[in-house]
């Protein structure tokens, strides 16, 4: 009788079998999943952002950002009068 192998997965192994891009509704302080997936794309850089690492987004523009610098870059593109 064979023993079934346990599926042990660490943070990096999870990303190998991505289910695909999630579609989210960005709200104040939270997101609502419209289409399940493992990641979203940064609207500025195009880089993938695993959902568990998503920290920056715009409720106004309904888009995600990989980091604070990308968020600030988009803000200045949309609001040029505030650029330093």
C-alpha positions in Angstrom: 0.0 0.0 0.0 1.4 3.4 -1.1 1.3 6.4 1.2 0.0 9.6 -0.3 2.6 12.3 -0.4 1.7 15.4 1.6 1.4 18.6 -0.3 3.7 20.9 1.5 3.9 24.4 0.0 6.0 27.3 1.0 5.5 30.9 -0.1 7.6 30.6 -3.3 6.2 27.3 -4.4 2.7 28.8 -4.3 3.6 31.1 -7.2 4.7 28.3 -9.5 1.1 27.2 -10.2 -0.6 30.6 -10.5 -4.3 30.3 -11.1 -4.2 33.6 -13.0 -4.9 37.2 -12.7 -7.5 38.2 -10.2 -10.0 41.0 -10.9 -10.6 43.1 -7.8 -12.8 46.1 -6.8 -10.5 48.4 -4.8 -12.3 49.9 -1.7 -11.1 52.1 1.2 -8.8 49.8 3.2 -10.0 46.6 1.6 -10.6 44.9 -1.8 -13.5 42.8 -3.1 -12.7 39.8 -5.3 -14.7 39.9 -8.5 -12.7 37.1 -10.3 -10.6 34.8 -8.2 -6.9 34.6 -8.9 -3.4 34.6 -7.3 -2.2 38.0 -8.4 -2.9 41.4 -9.9 -0.7 43.6 -12.2 0.8 47.0 -11.2 -0.8 49.6 -13.4 2.5 51.5 -13.7 5.1 48.8 -14.0 3.1 45.8 -15.3 4.8 43.6 -12.6 2.7 40.9 -11.0 1.7 41.4 -7.4 0.7 38.3 -5.4 -2.6 39.1 -3.6 -1.0 38.5 -0.2 1.6 41.3 -1.0 -0.9 43.9 -2.3 -0.6 47.0 -0.2 -1.1 49.9 -2.6 -4.0 50.8 -4.8 -6.2 53.6 -6.0 -9.9 53.6 -5.2 -10.4 56.5 -7.6 -8.6 54.8 -10.6 -9.4 51.2 -9.5 -5.8 50.0 -10.1 -3.1 48.4 -8.1 0.6 49.4 -7.6 3.6 47.3 -6.7 5.0 49.9 -4.2 4.6 53.4 -2.9 6.9 54.8 -5.6 4.6 53.4 -8.4 1.6 54.8 -6.6 3.2 58.3 -6.3 4.2 58.2 -9.9 0.6 57.5 -11.0 -0.7 60.2 -8.7 1.6 62.8 -10.3 0.6 61.7 -13.8 -3.1 62.2 -12.9 -2.6 65.3 -10.8 0.3 67.2 -12.6 -0.3 70.4 -10.6 0.9 68.6 -7.5 4.2 67.4 -8.9 7.2 68.9 -7.1 
